[in-house]
Amino acid sequence: MVDSQSAVNPDPRRGLPSVRNLSASVTAARPELPAWAATEAARQVIAQVREQLEGHPSPQDTALVDWQARVIALAEQLSHRHPIRVINATGVILHTNLGRSPLADGAAEAIRDVAAGYSNLELDLATGRRGNRLGALEPKLCELSGAEAAYACNNNAAAVLLALDSLALGREVVVSRGELVEIGGSFRVPEIMARAGVRLVEVGTTNRTHLRDYEQAIGPDTALLLKVHQSNFSQQGFVTEVGLDELVRIGRDAGIPVMEDLGSASLLDLTKRGFPAEVYAPSRVALGADVVCFSGDKLLGGPQAGILLGTHAAIERMRSNPLARALRLDKLSLAALDWTLTAYLEGRAESEIPVVGQLLASPEALEQRAHCLANRLAEDAILFDLRTVRDADVDGLEAAVVGAFLPVAVADA
């Protein structure tokens, strides 16, 4: 009779391989995999199996695990460079998951030049003293938009945060219920307002907001009237909203600043090309808003940035806010944004900024480009990871391109 105290513990977790042994076997089988990736993958796979065994251990569970295959698959994933170029075959030009706006060649070259060495990021070369980090960005933005002053930070969410914190910290901000939107990545306007330390005052209903709703909501603690573009959805039918011009009039009568978060806007007038009038940022500035903000890597076609246009008073409060340092642009984004704005000023936007060219391309040009891509894929299929359509004909390849993200395997694809 076996002593129960000396019996071997049957828990299958005792049979789990060690990270060291498992990673060593993977490295031996696939020596091209980085050692760090094999070790981390082994650690993660073992942890996953251990978690699966918690509460209901079964001796068969570990025996059925193809340890080496699982670790190799994960190690390959971990060691891949990220991000990599892909072909955007979704039909959506400004796709957040695919990095939004592709940069112009000139903007990319400007980044390379600055990244490869030192720069006068915060140095005035004429005086040898500390200079303005934004350099010539502000006058360029003002020239393009007609704004009194301008500022740029690291994205539009940061621009909203900085503006709210600077103009309304601890006080009330009035917003229509129909504009309390959620955009990609679960970014919600009410939540960013809470983080900015302002008190949200909702007015109107989901589908209808009137002038009187704003007028009745204004009180002694109201610091800002905020208008938010609905961005990725629209309401139709029994709908009413207050225009920016009307909101500006209310604000001026009450002595309260007005801000508009456009989300996405251009510095090129595209209204005659079928684009909504409100996406032209200079026209919103002309209506008298104290602050207009939008992203740099959407319709503008530049790097990730938050663009703020407005009055001297409003912009100066943001510029002097300690939070501005935490939200500032890095030298690479500054170089790309400076190049992009110069392209607009010199009339080169349509010909040199990819997003602008793609948005204005004719259906015929897009169809021709799609056929060229399909033919190229048919010819070079061996260069692509087309596991599901490797043996398909040209039509099959074309369909796969339209509905998939494919890694770029050739430099000029």
N, C-alpha and C positions, 0 to 999 in steps of 0.2 A: 504494500500500500504506500502510495506516494504522499509525502507530507505536503499538505496544502500550502504551507508557508514557503516551501522550497520549490513549488511548481513554477514553471516558466510562465511569465505573463503572456497570454495569447493575443494581446492587443497588436493588430497588424501595423500600427504606427512604429512599433519597435523595428520593423523590417524596412522602413524607409531608407533609401540610400543616403549617403552623406553628400553634401554639396561638393566637397572636394573630389570624391570619387566620380560622381556623375559628371561634373564639368570636365574632369580629366578624360573621361571616355568620349565625350563630345568633341573635345579638342583633338583627340587622336583620330576620330573619324572624319572630322572636318577641320583640318589645320588652318584653313584660310579664315575661319571665324575668329574675331578678336577674343582674347582670353577673358577680358572683362565681361563681354557679352555672354560667353558660355557660363561663367560663374554666376552672373546675375540671373540668367534664364534658369539655371539649375535651382537657385535659391527660390525663385518665384514658383516654379513647377512643383517643387517639394512642398512649399507652403500651401499651394492650392489643393494638393492631394491630402495633406494633413487636415486642412479645413473640411474637406469632404468627408473625412473619416470621423470627425468630431460627432459624438452622440450615437453613431450607428456603425461602429467599425466592423468590417467584414474581411476575413483573410483573403478572399478572392479579389477584393478591390485593387490592392497593390500589385497582385500578380498579373492583372490584365493591363496594367499601365505600360505603354510603350515609352519608357522614360526618355530614351535617346532621341526619338523622333519629336517628342514634344519640346524637349529642350532645344534641339536644333532649330525647329520652326520659330520658337520665341527668340532665340539668339539672332537669327537672321533679321527678324523684325526690329530688335533693339539696335542692331548695328547699322541699319539703313540710315543714310543721311536724311535729315529732315529740316525744312521742307525740300522737295525736289520739284523740278518743272513737270507740269502735266499739260495735256491738251484739254482745253475746256470745250467739251462737246455737249454742254447742257442747254445751249441756247440762251443762257443768262449771262450777259456781259459783265455785270458787277456782281459777282458771286462771292459772298463773304467766305465760304468754306474753301474757295480757291484763291484767296488772297486779294479779292476785290480788284482794283485797277492795276493792270500791268504798267510798269514804268516805261517811259520813252527811253530810247537808246541814249540820248543826251543826258537824261537824269541819272541813268545807271552809271554812265561814265563820270558824271560829277561826283557820285558816291565813291566810285573807285579811286578817283584822284584824292579825295579828302581822306579816305580810309587808309591809303597807302603811306601816309606820312603825317607830319604836323600841319596845322592850319592856323589861321588867324581867327579862330572861333570866337574868342573874347579878347581880342587884341586890336587896338587901333594902330595900324601900321604908320600912320602919319605922325602920331604923337608918342608912340611907344607905351601908351597907357592902356589900362583895361578898357575894352570896348564893349559895344552892345552885341549881345549874343545873337539877336535876330537880324543884325546888320541891316541890309537893304530890304528885308522882307516887308517891313511896315510901309514904307513909301510905295513899294510895288503893289501891295494889296490895296492901299488907298487910291492909287492911280487907276487900278482896274475896277474898283467898286464904287468910288465916290464917297467913301466913308471918311470921317474926320480922323479916325485912328484905327489901328488894327493890332491884333496880337495872334500868336499861334502857339498851341501846346500840343501834347502828344496824341490826342484823338478827340473826337467830338464829345464823347461822354465826359472826358476831362474838361472840355470847354464848358459844358453845361454845369458841371460841378464847380468849376472855378468862378463862373459868373454868378451862380446862386450864392455861393459862400461870400463873394465879394460885395454883392449888392443887397442881400436880404438875410444875412445870418441872424438867426434867432427871431425872425419876423415872418409875416405872412406873404405867401405867393399865391396869386389867384390863377387857376387853370380851369378850362372847360373839361367836363367829365368825358366828352367825346375825344379828347386829346391826351388822355392818360394812357398812353400806348405802351405795349411791350414789343420790342424788336428782337432781332436775333441774339442768341446767347442768354435769353431770359432777362434782358436789360429792360427794366421797368421805370418809367418816369417817376412814379411816386416813391420808389425806393431810392433813387439817386437824389431826390429832393430831401428825403429823410436824412441821408448820409451828409448832405450839404448843410444840415442844421437849420432848415427852414420849415415853416409850418404850412402845409398844403391846405388851400381853401378851394374846394370843388364847387363849380357853378354849372347850372344848366342840367341837362339830362344826357344820356348816351348819344342821342341822335339830334337834339335841338338845344342850342344855346343862343340866347338873345343879348342885346346890348344891356337891357335892364338887369340881367343876371350879374354882369360884371359891376354895374353901377351900385347895385344893392349890396354886393359883397365887399366893396371898398370901405375900409374903416381906418381908424387912427394907427393901427399896427400893420397896415398893408405896405409892403416894400416894393412889390414888383407884380406886373401883369405878364404872364407867360403864355405864349402861343407855341404849340408844338405841331409840326407837320405830321400827318398820319403815316407818312413814309411808305409802308408796305401793304396798306389796305385802303379802301375807300368806302364811304357810305353813300348810298343812293336812295332816292325816294323821299320820304317825309323827313327831310334833313335841313337843318339851319345852323350856320356857324357865323361867327362875327369875324369880318375881314380884318387884316392887319391895319389898314387905314382907319377903320372905325375904332379899333382897340387903341391905336396911337392917340386919337382924338380924346378918348375917355381918359387915358393916362395923362395927357397934357392938362386937361381940365382939372384933374385931381392932383397934379404935381407928382405923379408916380411914373417911374421908368417902365418901358415896355421891351420885352425880349422875345425874339422868335428863334426857336430851334428848328432849322430847316432839315437837319439830318444830312441831306444830299443837295448840293447846289453847284451851279456853274458860274464862271465869270465870263462866259460867252453867251450871247443872246441867241437861244435856240428856239424861240417861240414860233418863228416862221417855218421851222422845220417840224412842227407838230408837238414840241415839248410844252408842258404846262408853264404858264407865265411865272408861277411862284418859284420855279427852280433857278431863275436868273437872280442871283444874289444882289446885284446892284439895284434892281428894281425894288427889292424889299428894303434896302437901306434908304432909297429915295422916298419911301413912304413914311419915314421918320422914326423907325424903331431905334431905340437906344443901343440895342445889341442884336446882331444877327450872327448865328453860328452854324457851321456845317462841317462835314468831313472833307479832308484833303484827298482821300484815296477812293472817292466815289466819282461823281460826275466831273469833278475837277481834273481827275486823271493823274494826280500826283502821289506822293508817299502818304503813309498814315500820318494824319495831323488833325488837329481841331482848329479851325479858322474862326476867329472872332473879329467882327467888324462893328464899329459903333462910334459913339461920341467920345470926345477926349476924356470927359469925366468918368464915364463907365469903364473905358479901357484902362485908364490910369489906376483905378481901384483894383483891377485884376492884376495889372503888372506889378503893383506894390504889395500884393497879397503874398505872405510867406508860402502859401500852398502852391504858388506858381512855380517855385523851384522844383517841387516834387513832380510837377506835371510838365516840365519843360521838354522841348524837342532835343534830340541828340544831334550831333554834327552831321551824321549821314542823312537823316531826314531833312535837316536844314539845307544841305547841299542840293538834294533832289527837289525840294519845294522851291528853292530859289531859281533853279533852272526851269522848272515848270512855269512859274509866274513870268519869267522872262520870255518864254515861248509865247505866252498869251499876249504880252505887251508888244512883241515883234510880229504878231500876226501869223505865227507858225503853229498854232494849236491844232487846226484841222488837219494839217499835213504831217505833224510830228508826234502828237500825243495819241497813243493807241486807242484809248477809250473814246475819244472824240471821233476819230476816224471810223471806228467800228459802229458807233451809234448813228453816224450819218451815212453809212454805206448803204447802197441800194440793194433791194432784194436780189437783183440779178447778180450783183457782185458777190453777195453772200452765197448764192447758189453755186456760182463758179468756184468759189473758194472751197465749198464743201465737197464738190466733185473732185477737185484736185487733191484734197486730203484723203478722200476715199481711195483714189487711185494710188496715192503714195503708200497708204497702208497696205493695199493689196500687193504692191511691189516689194515692200520692206517688212512684211508681216513677221519675218523671222527675227527682226530686231525688237519686236514688241512682245509684251507679255499678254498674248491673246489666247489664253487657255480655253475659253469657252467658244471661240470662233476660229481656231487655228486652221480647221479644214473647210471653212465656209467659203462661199464665192464672194465676189465683190459686193453684191447687194447685202449679204450678211455682214460683211465687214463694215459697210456704211452704216447699217442699223446699229451695230455695236458702238461705233464711234459716237453716234448721236446720243446714245444713252449711257455712256460710261466715261470714267476719268482714266485716261491712259498715260502711263509714264512716257515722257519724251526720251527717245533713245538715239535720236540724231540731232545734231546741233541746230539745224535749220528747219526742224519739223514745225 
